[in-house]
Amino acid sequence: MSGAPFHAALARGPARAHADWIRTGDGVRLRTVVWPEGAAGTVLIFSGRTEYAEKYGPAAEALRRRGFASATLDWRGQGLSDRSLRDPLVGHVDDFASYQQDVTAFVAALRAQGLPEPFHLLAHSMGGCIGLRALHEGLPVRAACFSAPMWGIRVHAALRIVAAALGALARATGLGHRYVPGTGTRSYVATAAFDTNVLTRDPEMFAWMQEQLVQAPELGLAGPSLDWLRAAFEETARLKRLPAPDLPALCIVGSAEKVVDLEEIQRRMEGWGRGELQIVPGAEHEVMMDRPEVRDAFFDAAAALFRASADPDAVRS
């Protein structure tokens, strides 16, 4: 590991933080950020598509106040981690299995640093998809809290068929790196108006997210590639066929969710024997970036779950 850049002032997180570069088994360089204060354990924050470590500074501070250290990473292809395409703004991956190499390298780095255990998972959107797969692969956490997990992508059924066919054709013809039609070359957060955004009801949080991309545009990401969309459909379909992992879980999602498939979230949580679903009335996709009272309730619930799962008898092998 070696030191990596981190925009601490933009992150608004705990004062103590350090960023490092790590390498995955297939040679991809990733940026990790650790906020080490907190003796109750360490929360592994799995972020969503287009996101980066600085966006989770407030989450890290909320967790620190509740006694937990936290750590996150920029997934391959976004944030300051390696981007594989000539156009760095395309959100791209060939196969979601690649993200599991990121997870493996991340956990190894955290354990090498001796961060306090037990570990817990906090996963948002695409991070929820990656996180669910990681749980099936043996991610060493005691409990998982999901925020609007991407266990399905919200698109019309007819468009889903078209998108799947288009993705398969693009892969066969070597054009999978192209943007998904209808998406642009600029970040949604950077260009959306608050009044019509599908992320948060809090104007201050939305303005802060936009300011991050003004001050550090290298963190931004635009639309997904056709390969990413195909791979996302394939992975969510595979996960749908798997049983719920045997560990405590909490899933929190807004009733006004417009990005991921709320019905798939409800179906998954209905079958999660040790799971609980909370639907926040009126909230959009970014519950952790919603109004202050919603954010506080979210982190109170997450911390309660993590504390309750800290019984040594619940340790995963």
Beta strands, then each sheet from edge to edge (+ up, - down):
strand 1: 2-3
strand 2: 18-23
strand 3: 29-39
strand 4: 42-46
strand 5: 68-73
strand 6: 119-124
strand 7: 144-147
strand 8: 249-254
strand 9: 275-280
sheet 1: 1+ 2- 3+ 5- 4- 6- 7- 8- 9-
end
